[in-house]
């Protein structure tokens, strides 16, 4: 099952540990964008 991670678009680094639900990822995305002042994208991460 893929997990979701938040990526800072300016630096390309992961800013949040893995998230299981899309609802939680959207909430975290809004929170980080408000605090950081830059865009954050949600990506799927698959187990190897």
N, CA, C and O of each residue as an XYZ file, in Angstrom:
192
protein
N       0.848     -1.176      0.000
C       0.000      0.000      0.000
C       0.900      1.249      0.000
O       1.829      1.333      0.804
N       0.640      2.202     -0.876
C       1.466      3.411     -0.900
C       1.174      4.295      0.305
O       0.060      4.314      0.829
N       2.179      5.013      0.723
C       2.015      5.993      1.788
C       2.279      7.365      1.201
O       2.942      7.496      0.172
N       1.759      8.375      1.856
C       1.893      9.737      1.371
C       2.955     10.473      2.171
O       3.067     10.292      3.384
N       3.731     11.302      1.490
C       4.732     12.132      2.154
C       4.577     13.563      1.658
O       4.108     13.793      0.543
N       4.969     14.516      2.483
C       4.931     15.926      2.101
C       6.336     16.353      1.694
O       7.308     16.087      2.402
N       6.432     17.020      0.540
C       7.704     17.466     -0.011
C       7.676     18.981     -0.166
O       6.731     19.535     -0.728
N       8.705     19.646      0.329
C       8.851     21.100      0.152
C       9.277     21.336     -1.298
O      10.331     20.859     -1.717
N       8.470     22.065     -2.063
C       8.773     22.246     -3.490
C       9.997     23.120     -3.720
O      10.660     22.973     -4.746
N      10.317     24.024     -2.802
C      11.472     24.901     -2.987
C      12.792     24.143     -2.840
O      13.733     24.374     -3.599
N      12.855     23.249     -1.872
C      14.104     22.535     -1.612
C      14.087     21.089     -2.092
O      15.142     20.492     -2.305
N      12.893     20.525     -2.263
C      12.786     19.136     -2.696
C      12.999     18.130     -1.581
O      13.186     16.943     -1.846
N      12.974     18.586     -0.342
C      13.197     17.687      0.786
C      11.884     17.287      1.441
O      10.893     18.017      1.391
N      11.902     16.114      2.053
C      10.733     15.627      2.774
C      10.618     16.403      4.074
O      11.607     16.572      4.788
N       9.408     16.879      4.389
C       9.232     17.657      5.611
C       8.307     16.972      6.605
O       8.053     17.503      7.686
N       7.813     15.817      6.254
C       6.878     15.142      7.155
C       7.063     13.655      6.996
O       7.366     13.169      5.907
N       6.878     12.924      8.093
C       6.939     11.471      8.015
C       5.765     10.935      7.206
O       4.875     11.694      6.823
N       5.759      9.668      6.952
C       4.721      9.072      6.106
C       3.327      9.216      6.704
O       3.135      9.076      7.912
N       2.368      9.494      5.845
C       0.976      9.713      6.238
C       0.128      8.679      5.510
O       0.372      8.405      4.335
N      -0.850      8.108      6.174
C      -1.648      7.045      5.569
C      -2.879      7.538      4.811
O      -3.236      6.952      3.789
N      -3.532      8.590      5.279
C      -4.780      9.006      4.640
C      -4.613     10.317      3.875
O      -3.826     11.180      4.264
N      -5.353     10.450      2.801
C      -5.309     11.666      1.999
C      -5.867     12.850      2.783
O      -5.368     13.967      2.649
N      -6.883     12.622      3.590
C      -7.467     13.686      4.400
C      -6.421     14.278      5.345
O      -6.299     15.498      5.454
N      -5.673     13.418      6.023
C      -4.640     13.890      6.935
C      -3.526     14.606      6.167
O      -2.984     15.601      6.645
N      -3.187     14.103      4.983
C      -2.138     14.728      4.166
C      -2.553     16.137      3.747
O      -1.726     17.049      3.762
N      -3.794     16.328      3.380
C      -4.279     17.654      2.983
C      -4.254     18.627      4.157
O      -3.904     19.796      3.990
N      -4.625     18.148      5.348
C      -4.586     18.992      6.533
C      -3.149     19.405      6.848
O      -2.883     20.573      7.131
N      -2.234     18.455      6.797
C      -0.830     18.743      7.067
C      -0.249     19.677      6.007
O       0.568     20.541      6.328
N      -0.664     19.511      4.739
C      -0.193     20.369      3.653
C      -0.593     21.821      3.925
O       0.235     22.723      3.802
N      -1.851     22.051      4.291
C      -2.317     23.401      4.597
C      -1.542     23.998      5.769
O      -1.154     25.166      5.729
N      -1.318     23.202      6.805
C      -0.619     23.688      7.995
C       0.809     24.101      7.661
O       1.249     25.183      8.051
N       1.537     23.246      6.939
C       2.918     23.553      6.593
C       3.025     24.735      5.630
O       3.946     25.543      5.749
N       2.090     24.847      4.674
C       2.121     25.983      3.749
C       1.898     27.300      4.501
O       2.519     28.313      4.180
N       1.022     27.281      5.486
C       0.780     28.490      6.278
C       2.005     28.855      7.113
O       2.332     30.034      7.249
N       2.682     27.857      7.669
C       3.846     28.117      8.529
C       5.096     28.461      7.725
O       5.840     29.368      8.098
N       5.334     27.744      6.621
C       6.555     27.947      5.845
C       6.450     29.102      4.860
O       7.450     29.743      4.536
N       5.237     29.368      4.383
C       5.047     30.422      3.396
C       5.424     29.987      1.992
O       5.580     30.832      1.111
N       5.575     28.689      1.761
C       5.851     28.186      0.402
C       5.047     26.918      0.145
O       4.457     26.328      1.050
N       5.048     26.528     -1.113
C       4.228     25.390     -1.540
C       4.786     24.063     -1.032
O       5.998     23.867     -0.948
N       3.873     23.167     -0.699
C       4.213     21.817     -0.270
C       3.397     20.867     -1.130
O       2.194     21.061     -1.302
N       4.047     19.837     -1.672
C       3.299     18.886     -2.504
C       3.205     17.539     -1.794
O       4.025     17.202     -0.940
N       2.184     16.784     -2.173
C       1.957     15.455     -1.620
C       2.399     14.439     -2.668
O       2.005     14.526     -3.831
N       3.213     13.484     -2.255
C       3.675     12.435     -3.173
C       3.379     11.073     -2.568
O       3.322     10.915     -1.349
N       3.193     10.097     -3.439
C       3.013      8.726     -2.995
C       4.369      8.061     -2.903
O       5.227      8.238     -3.769
N       4.553      7.286     -1.829
C       5.788      6.556     -1.646
C       5.407      5.069     -1.545
O       4.562      4.685     -0.737
N       6.038      4.262     -2.367
C       5.725      2.839     -2.396
C       6.793      2.060     -1.645
O       7.969      2.425     -1.656
N       6.369      0.981     -0.991
C       7.327      0.126     -0.305
C       8.176     -0.612     -1.322
O       7.716     -0.931     -2.418
N       9.419     -0.879     -0.949
C      10.322     -1.570     -1.868
C      10.306     -3.051     -1.652
O      11.012     -3.784     -2.346
